[in-house]
């Protein structure tokens, strides 16, 4: 009698477990693919440094970011929505966000700003942890920014004003 009682229970639990297991795997996979940093690059735009952090985002959740530099074995926060930026960078740094791109702009870049730059991204309600990528920035080895930045260098200040991201976001052209 004890054998016939345990057999149905054992049979039922083996049917339930694969379904639960698959559901857990799918949930983990879905969370793991919310955002991923694809590329981190740096270039010079006149006397200013630009660090481009390109990412793939598969969620509409708000994105938080942090740009920092490691020099002399110490991390210095340049610009962040995650933690507080250091005073020496606050007046010189700003960040623009485009579709799948977060750009750090550091004005008056000098050799004292050289170091390992880090881009850290996190989507709200993404439980997989922050995405982090590093790039070593040395002034003499930086290339001049090309593409969209070159367009900005060669246009009038009025067109530059029209092309600025906050204006585009306010008019909602970015989503078109």
C-alpha positions as CSV (number, residue, x, y, z in Angstrom):
1,X,0.0,0.0,0.0
2,X,2.7,2.6,0.8
3,X,4.2,2.1,-2.7
4,X,1.0,3.0,-4.5
5,X,0.5,6.1,-2.4
6,X,3.9,7.6,-3.1
7,X,3.9,6.8,-6.8
8,X,1.2,9.3,-7.9
9,X,2.7,12.0,-5.7
10,X,6.2,11.4,-7.1
11,X,4.7,11.3,-10.7
12,X,2.8,14.6,-10.1
13,X,5.9,16.5,-8.8
14,X,8.0,15.4,-11.8
15,X,5.4,16.8,-14.1
16,X,5.3,20.2,-12.2
17,X,9.0,20.7,-11.9
18,X,9.9,21.1,-15.6
19,X,7.2,23.7,-16.1
20,X,8.3,25.7,-13.1
21,X,12.0,25.3,-14.2
22,X,11.2,26.6,-17.7
23,X,9.3,29.6,-16.3
24,X,12.2,30.5,-14.0
25,X,14.7,30.2,-16.9
26,X,12.5,32.4,-19.2
27,X,12.2,35.0,-16.4
28,X,16.0,35.1,-15.9
29,X,16.7,35.3,-19.6
30,X,14.2,38.2,-20.0
31,X,15.7,40.1,-17.1
32,X,19.3,39.4,-18.3
33,X,18.7,41.0,-21.7
34,X,17.3,44.4,-20.6
35,X,20.3,46.4,-21.5
36,X,23.9,45.6,-22.5
37,X,26.8,48.0,-23.2
38,X,27.9,47.2,-26.8
39,X,30.8,49.7,-27.2
40,X,32.7,52.4,-25.3
41,X,34.8,54.9,-27.3
42,X,36.5,58.2,-26.7
43,X,37.5,61.1,-29.0
44,X,38.5,64.7,-28.9
45,X,36.1,67.5,-30.0
46,X,38.3,70.6,-30.0
47,X,39.6,70.8,-26.5
48,X,36.8,68.6,-25.1
49,X,36.7,64.9,-24.5
50,X,33.7,62.9,-25.6
51,X,33.1,59.4,-24.3
52,X,30.4,57.5,-26.1
53,X,28.7,54.6,-24.3
54,X,26.6,52.6,-26.8
55,X,24.1,50.1,-25.5
56,X,21.4,47.8,-26.5
57,X,18.1,48.4,-24.6
58,X,15.2,46.0,-24.8
59,X,13.1,47.7,-22.2
60,X,11.3,51.1,-21.9
61,X,12.4,51.4,-18.2
62,X,14.3,54.5,-17.4
63,X,18.1,54.2,-17.6
64,X,20.5,55.4,-14.9
65,X,24.2,55.9,-15.7
66,X,27.5,56.8,-14.1
67,X,30.7,58.0,-15.8
68,X,33.8,57.8,-13.7
69,X,37.6,57.8,-14.0
70,X,40.1,55.7,-12.2
71,X,43.5,57.3,-11.7
72,X,46.1,56.7,-9.0
73,X,44.0,53.6,-8.0
74,X,41.1,55.8,-7.0
75,X,37.6,56.1,-8.6
76,X,36.4,59.6,-9.3
77,X,32.7,60.1,-10.3
78,X,32.5,62.6,-13.2
79,X,28.8,62.6,-13.9
80,X,26.1,60.3,-12.6
81,X,22.4,59.7,-11.9
82,X,23.5,56.8,-9.6
83,X,25.8,58.6,-7.1
84,X,27.2,62.1,-6.5
85,X,29.6,63.7,-8.9
86,X,32.9,65.1,-7.6
87,X,33.2,68.9,-7.4
88,X,36.2,69.2,-9.7
89,X,34.2,67.7,-12.6
90,X,30.7,69.1,-11.9
91,X,31.1,72.4,-13.8
92,X,33.1,70.8,-16.7
93,X,31.0,67.7,-17.4
94,X,27.6,67.1,-18.9
95,X,25.8,64.1,-20.4
96,X,23.5,63.8,-23.4
97,X,21.4,60.8,-24.1
98,X,20.3,59.7,-27.6
99,X,18.7,56.5,-28.7
100,X,21.0,53.7,-27.4
101,X,23.8,56.2,-26.7
102,X,24.9,58.0,-23.6
103,X,27.6,60.6,-24.2
104,X,29.9,62.2,-21.6
105,X,31.2,65.6,-22.6
106,X,34.2,66.8,-20.5
107,X,35.3,70.4,-21.2
108,X,38.9,71.6,-21.3
109,X,40.4,68.0,-21.4
110,X,44.1,67.9,-20.3
111,X,46.6,65.2,-19.5
112,X,45.6,65.5,-15.9
113,X,42.2,64.0,-17.0
114,X,43.9,60.9,-18.4
115,X,43.0,57.6,-16.9
116,X,40.6,54.6,-17.2
117,X,37.1,55.9,-17.9
118,X,34.2,53.7,-16.9
119,X,30.6,53.8,-18.2
120,X,28.1,52.1,-15.9
121,X,24.5,51.6,-16.9
122,X,21.4,50.2,-15.2
123,X,17.8,50.0,-16.3
124,X,15.2,50.6,-13.6
125,X,13.8,47.3,-12.3
126,X,16.6,45.3,-14.0
127,X,17.7,42.8,-11.4
128,X,20.8,41.5,-13.3
129,X,23.1,44.2,-11.9
130,X,24.8,47.1,-13.6
131,X,26.5,46.9,-17.0
132,X,30.1,48.2,-16.9
133,X,32.7,48.9,-19.6
134,X,36.1,50.6,-19.3
135,X,38.3,52.5,-21.8
136,X,41.8,53.9,-21.2
137,X,42.0,57.5,-22.3
138,X,45.4,59.1,-23.1
139,X,45.3,62.6,-24.7
140,X,48.1,62.0,-27.3
141,X,46.4,58.7,-28.5
142,X,42.9,60.2,-28.9
143,X,41.4,60.7,-32.4
144,X,39.3,63.6,-33.4
145,X,35.5,63.0,-33.2
146,X,33.9,62.3,-36.6
147,X,30.4,61.9,-38.0
148,X,27.7,63.9,-36.2
149,X,30.3,65.9,-34.2
150,X,32.1,67.0,-37.4
151,X,28.8,68.3,-38.6
152,X,28.4,70.3,-35.4
153,X,31.9,71.8,-35.8
154,X,31.1,73.1,-39.3
155,X,27.7,74.6,-38.7
156,X,26.5,77.9,-37.4
157,X,25.7,78.4,-33.7
158,X,22.0,78.7,-34.6
159,X,21.9,75.3,-36.3
160,X,23.9,73.9,-33.4
161,X,21.2,75.3,-31.1
162,X,18.5,73.7,-33.2
163,X,20.3,70.3,-33.2
164,X,20.9,70.3,-29.4
165,X,19.4,67.2,-27.7
166,X,17.3,69.0,-25.0
167,X,15.4,70.9,-27.7
168,X,14.9,67.8,-29.8
169,X,13.6,65.9,-26.7
170,X,11.3,68.8,-25.8
171,X,9.7,68.8,-29.3
172,X,9.8,64.9,-29.3
173,X,11.7,64.5,-32.6
174,X,13.9,61.8,-31.1
175,X,11.0,59.3,-31.2
176,X,10.3,59.9,-34.9
